[in-house]
């Protein structure tokens, strides 16, 4: 459980730092590149002296899943940044964490033999209702009223978080640190390539916030991955999500003065109830 609590703390720091960066950062891809460079250095330290391309059985799986995970990580960060700017930190984090519960749990049930109890089924229904409330305009419940940004963030973050569970099922425990290394390497190369293509010239603020995000970003992933060795996925993901969401909501309202409509407040209540039920054994 300690690993889960540390993962929650790191996840909160990421969202709060990214929210604070809105006033100072001008080149997002440069910031993301620095962020993933920090993650890459840290992951290499934890790999230690083990060779990265040793040709041993299992290293190919770690590299392949890590590359896919890296692309998804960067996409999730870009969507989070965009939605924080457009919808605020509270709603963006709610979408991200709700996706981080629903998608991994459903994948665990559908593909890895996990089981949902009655309360968890009810939690899933409440989560779907919360998604509708959070992503549909107040005036009309029409398909074209869907806020695609929040929905894309929900799905992308959910698939991203699922990658750790997939690796836990099909990958070798001996190459878990390698998996994180390849994840951050892929994200770094994509972000760096995009920054060079855009001819971004990093400012000191871009570099600083990249560093401030990079450290908790790495350890959030590492602690969550380590927690899966001790706690089942159907428990670990809800605890990770609800803890992060509640703390971020308090910070968003108390410090950043974000305001939620009545519709959005009901959505947050449903999310809290859904995460509680999904966490029920």
ZIWOGI-V999847 format. One record per backbone hydrogen bond with DSSP energy under -0.5 kcal/mol. CO is the residue of the C=O (numbers start at 1). NH is the residue of the N-H. If there is no record, write none. Layout:
# ZIWOGI-V999847
{{CO;NH} {CO;NH}}
This chain:
# ZIWOGI-V999847
{{1;5} {2;6} {3;7} {4;8} {5;9} {6;10} {7;11} {8;12} {9;13} {10;14} {11;15} {12;16} {13;17} {14;18} {15;19} {16;20} {17;21} {19;22} {20;23} {21;24} {21;25} {26;28} {27;31} {28;32} {29;33} {30;34} {31;35} {32;36} {33;37} {34;38} {35;39} {36;40} {37;41} {38;42} {39;43} {40;44} {41;45} {42;46} {43;47} {44;48} {47;50} {56;59} {58;62} {59;63} {60;64} {61;65} {62;66} {63;67} {64;68} {65;69} {66;70} {67;71} {68;72} {69;73} {70;74} {71;75} {72;76} {73;77} {74;78} {75;79} {76;80} {77;81} {78;82} {79;83} {80;84} {81;85} {82;86} {83;87} {83;88} {84;88} {88;92} {89;93} {90;94} {91;95} {92;96} {93;97} {94;98} {95;99} {96;100} {97;101} {98;101} {98;102} {99;103} {99;104} {101;105} {102;106} {103;107} {104;108} {105;109} {106;110} {107;111} {107;112} {108;112} {108;114} {117;121} {118;122} {119;123} {120;124} {121;125} {122;126} {123;127} {124;128} {125;129} {126;130} {127;131} {128;132} {129;133} {130;134} {131;135} {132;136} {135;147} {140;142} {142;145} {143;146} {146;148} {147;151} {148;152} {149;153} {150;154} {151;155} {152;156} {153;157} {154;158} {155;159} {156;160} {157;161} {158;162} {159;163} {160;163} {160;164} {161;164} {161;165} {162;166} {163;167} {164;168} {165;169} {166;170} {167;171} {172;175} {173;176} {175;179} {176;180} {177;181} {178;182} {179;183} {180;184} {181;185} {182;186} {183;187} {184;188} {185;189} {186;190} {187;191} {188;192} {189;193} {190;194} {191;195} {192;196} {193;197} {194;198} {195;200} {196;199} {200;202} {203;207} {204;208} {205;209} {206;210} {207;211} {208;212} {209;213} {210;214} {211;215} {212;216} {213;217} {214;218} {215;219} {216;220} {217;221} {218;222} {219;223} {220;224} {221;225} {222;226} {223;227} {224;228} {226;229} {227;230} {227;231} {232;235} {232;236} {233;237} {235;239} {236;240} {237;241} {238;242} {239;243} {240;244} {241;245} {242;246} {243;247} {244;248} {245;249} {246;250} {247;251} {248;252} {249;253} {250;254} {251;255} {251;256} {252;258} {261;265} {262;266} {263;267} {264;268} {265;269} {266;270} {267;271} {268;272} {269;273} {270;274} {271;275} {272;276} {273;277} {274;278} {275;279} {277;280}}
